[in-house]
């Protein structure tokens, strides 16, 4: 949330953003803002994990999924 948006929200309710209220809203807005876009698995990644799981290697399939998601999202 930008400073202008914070001011706009306060003004919408007839308030003036000052001091602690403004600082608190600004801190909360920064804390909850998304850091980056999540990147999921492609169909072929998912299919590969399913094929591994079908052979009974569930742990390996889960580890493969975890590694691919970590690689894509870090």
C-alpha positions as protocol buffer text, in pm:
chain_id: "A"
residue {
  index: 1
  type: UNK
  ca { x: 0 y: 0 z: 0 }
}
residue {
  index: 2
  type: UNK
  ca { x: 143 y: 334 z: -99 }
}
residue {
  index: 3
  type: UNK
  ca { x: 150 y: 642 z: 122 }
}
residue {
  index: 4
  type: UNK
  ca { x: -108 y: 805 z: -105 }
}
residue {
  index: 5
  type: UNK
  ca { x: -342 y: 507 z: -65 }
}
residue {
  index: 6
  type: UNK
  ca { x: -302 y: 516 z: 315 }
}
residue {
  index: 7
  type: UNK
  ca { x: -391 y: 886 z: 316 }
}
residue {
  index: 8
  type: UNK
  ca { x: -686 y: 819 z: 85 }
}
residue {
  index: 9
  type: UNK
  ca { x: -826 y: 551 z: 318 }
}
residue {
  index: 10
  type: UNK
  ca { x: -795 y: 778 z: 621 }
}
residue {
  index: 11
  type: UNK
  ca { x: -957 y: 1070 z: 439 }
}
residue {
  index: 12
  type: UNK
  ca { x: -1240 y: 844 z: 324 }
}
residue {
  index: 13
  type: UNK
  ca { x: -1340 y: 811 z: 690 }
}
residue {
  index: 14
  type: UNK
  ca { x: -1288 y: 1179 z: 766 }
}
residue {
  index: 15
  type: UNK
  ca { x: -957 y: 1124 z: 944 }
}
residue {
  index: 16
  type: UNK
  ca { x: -614 y: 1274 z: 897 }
}
residue {
  index: 17
  type: UNK
  ca { x: -334 y: 1016 z: 904 }
}
residue {
  index: 18
  type: UNK
  ca { x: -95 y: 1130 z: 1176 }
}
residue {
  index: 19
  type: UNK
  ca { x: 169 y: 988 z: 1403 }
}
residue {
  index: 20
  type: UNK
  ca { x: 129 y: 639 z: 1543 }
}
residue {
  index: 21
  type: UNK
  ca { x: -182 y: 552 z: 1340 }
}
residue {
  index: 22
  type: UNK
  ca { x: -7 y: 636 z: 1015 }
}
residue {
  index: 23
  type: UNK
  ca { x: 309 y: 451 z: 1115 }
}
residue {
  index: 24
  type: UNK
  ca { x: 112 y: 144 z: 1223 }
}
residue {
  index: 25
  type: UNK
  ca { x: -92 y: 127 z: 902 }
}
residue {
  index: 26
  type: UNK
  ca { x: 222 y: 177 z: 694 }
}
residue {
  index: 27
  type: UNK
  ca { x: 405 y: -102 z: 882 }
}
residue {
  index: 28
  type: UNK
  ca { x: 112 y: -343 z: 846 }
}
residue {
  index: 29
  type: UNK
  ca { x: 78 y: -267 z: 475 }
}
residue {
  index: 30
  type: UNK
  ca { x: 444 y: -347 z: 417 }
}
residue {
  index: 31
  type: UNK
  ca { x: 428 y: -663 z: 627 }
}
residue {
  index: 32
  type: UNK
  ca { x: 135 y: -813 z: 438 }
}
residue {
  index: 33
  type: UNK
  ca { x: 236 y: -706 z: 88 }
}
residue {
  index: 34
  type: UNK
  ca { x: 317 y: -1001 z: -138 }
}
residue {
  index: 35
  type: UNK
  ca { x: 689 y: -1042 z: -180 }
}
residue {
  index: 36
  type: UNK
  ca { x: 685 y: -1211 z: -519 }
}
residue {
  index: 37
  type: UNK
  ca { x: 461 y: -1409 z: -751 }
}
residue {
  index: 38
  type: UNK
  ca { x: 431 y: -1780 z: -670 }
}
residue {
  index: 39
  type: UNK
  ca { x: 550 y: -2012 z: -946 }
}
residue {
  index: 40
  type: UNK
  ca { x: 387 y: -2354 z: -948 }
}
residue {
  index: 41
  type: UNK
  ca { x: 471 y: -2680 z: -1118 }
}
residue {
  index: 42
  type: UNK
  ca { x: 438 y: -2733 z: -1489 }
}
residue {
  index: 43
  type: UNK
  ca { x: 227 y: -3025 z: -1607 }
}
residue {
  index: 44
  type: UNK
  ca { x: 537 y: -3227 z: -1696 }
}
residue {
  index: 45
  type: UNK
  ca { x: 682 y: -3175 z: -1345 }
}
residue {
  index: 46
  type: UNK
  ca { x: 358 y: -3293 z: -1189 }
}
residue {
  index: 47
  type: UNK
  ca { x: 336 y: -3591 z: -1427 }
}
residue {
  index: 48
  type: UNK
  ca { x: 693 y: -3694 z: -1342 }
}
residue {
  index: 49
  type: UNK
  ca { x: 613 y: -3691 z: -970 }
}
residue {
  index: 50
  type: UNK
  ca { x: 294 y: -3891 z: -1029 }
}
residue {
  index: 51
  type: UNK
  ca { x: 486 y: -4154 z: -1224 }
}
residue {
  index: 52
  type: UNK
  ca { x: 738 y: -4185 z: -942 }
}
residue {
  index: 53
  type: UNK
  ca { x: 454 y: -4217 z: -688 }
}
residue {
  index: 54
  type: UNK
  ca { x: 281 y: -4484 z: -898 }
}
residue {
  index: 55
  type: UNK
  ca { x: 592 y: -4699 z: -858 }
}
residue {
  index: 56
  type: UNK
  ca { x: 545 y: -4672 z: -480 }
}
residue {
  index: 57
  type: UNK
  ca { x: 819 y: -4415 z: -424 }
}
residue {
  index: 58
  type: UNK
  ca { x: 599 y: -4155 z: -253 }
}
residue {
  index: 59
  type: UNK
  ca { x: 882 y: -4003 z: -51 }
}
residue {
  index: 60
  type: UNK
  ca { x: 1094 y: -3956 z: -363 }
}
residue {
  index: 61
  type: UNK
  ca { x: 795 y: -3802 z: -545 }
}
residue {
  index: 62
  type: UNK
  ca { x: 733 y: -3556 z: -260 }
}
residue {
  index: 63
  type: UNK
  ca { x: 1102 y: -3470 z: -240 }
}
residue {
  index: 64
  type: UNK
  ca { x: 1111 y: -3408 z: -616 }
}
residue {
  index: 65
  type: UNK
  ca { x: 807 y: -3177 z: -592 }
}
residue {
  index: 66
  type: UNK
  ca { x: 958 y: -2994 z: -297 }
}
residue {
  index: 67
  type: UNK
  ca { x: 1293 y: -2946 z: -474 }
}
residue {
  index: 68
  type: UNK
  ca { x: 1131 y: -2819 z: -795 }
}
residue {
  index: 69
  type: UNK
  ca { x: 907 y: -2571 z: -610 }
}
residue {
  index: 70
  type: UNK
  ca { x: 1199 y: -2449 z: -401 }
}
residue {
  index: 71
  type: UNK
  ca { x: 1411 y: -2403 z: -712 }
}
residue {
  index: 72
  type: UNK
  ca { x: 1138 y: -2212 z: -894 }
}
residue {
  index: 73
  type: UNK
  ca { x: 1049 y: -1986 z: -599 }
}
residue {
  index: 74
  type: UNK
  ca { x: 1386 y: -1888 z: -454 }
}
